[in-house]
Amino acid sequence: MAGRRAQMMEETKAKLVRAARQAFAETGFADASMDELTAGAGLTRGALYHHFGDKKGLLQAVIAQIDGEMAARLAVVGERAETPWRGLLDEYRAYLEMALEPEIQRILLLDGPAVLGDPSRWPTQNACLAETTRRIRALVADGAIPPVDPEAAARLLNGASLHAALWVAASDEPEAVLAKALDAFRRLAEGLVRA
């Protein structure tokens, strides 16, 4: 009985996240109606409050889902590279390019910061920072890049890529801004391989 109840709760949460993700992508967080969102999922507002606390909590769940999907996509990009260093750079490039995708742009890079505050303080960003720090530490240990404080380098690379993605998403000419951001980011990152 408890197993079935837990399964039903997970199904309810998944329905709410799916409906919210679609609504937030189409109309934006501010204009997404909780009544329409829950009715579209065949649920009540009570279900939303029970599982997520409020609309903001639901946005956090949607962002966590999108972040997870992005991380999986980036891992595939990194694995294709000839070297771990090239893989890291390719992942940053792909991350910046994702800022052109409408769903990521609207939910993660525009509405997310407006509603949830500074993205560098989100739990998903902390996990990304820890992983980047680990990878830079390994690159230094393997001699792939000269000695550098791994956390400092990770914070600078992650901060630069996040702010570049926010810049691309908010721009009236995102493709042009992306080209500028990619060039500058590449130059910045490649500075780490110079002694």
C-alpha positions, 0 to 999 in steps of 0.5 A, a space after each residue: 500500500 505504501 509503495 502504491 501511494 509513493 508511486 501515485 505521489 511521484 506521478 502527481 509531481 511529474 504531471 505538475 512539473 510537465 504542465 508547469 514546464 509547458 506553461 512556463 515555456 509558452 506564457 512565462 512564469 508570471 502569466 502562467 495561471 496556477 488554476 489553468 496549470 493544475 486543471 490541465 494536469 487533471 489536478 487541484 491547486 491543493 496538489 500543487 501546494 502539497 508537493 511544491 509549496 507554491 508556484 515558485 517551488 514548482 518553478 524550482 522543480 522545473 528548473 532542476 529538471 531542465 538543469 538535469 537534462 542539460 547536464 546529461 547533454 553536456 556530458 555527451 558533448 564532453 565525452 566526444 572530445 579528444 582530451 579532457 581539457 577539450 571536453 571541458 571547453 566543448 561543454 562550455 561552448 554547448 552550454 552557451 549555445 543552449 542559451 538560444 533554445 527558447 525553453 532554456 532561455 525563458 525558464 532558466 535564464 530569464 524567469 528563473 533569475 527574476 523569480 529565484 534570484 542569483 543563479 550562482 546560488 542555486 543548488 544545481 550551480 553548486 553541484 556544477 561548481 563542485 564538478 568543474 573544480 574536480 575536473 580542473 584539479 584532475 587536469 592540473 594533476 595530469 599536467 594538462 594545464 599548468 598549476 592553478 587553484 582549481 576552485 578559483 578557476 572553476 568559479 571564474 569559468 562557471 561565472 563567466 559562462 553563466 553571465 554570458 548565457 544570461 547576456 545571450 538570453 536577454 539580448 535583442 540579437 542573441 545570435 550575434 551576442 553568442 558569437 561575441 561571447 563564445 570568442 571571448 570565453 574561448 580566449 579567457 579559458 585558453 589562458 589557463 593552459 598558458 604557463 
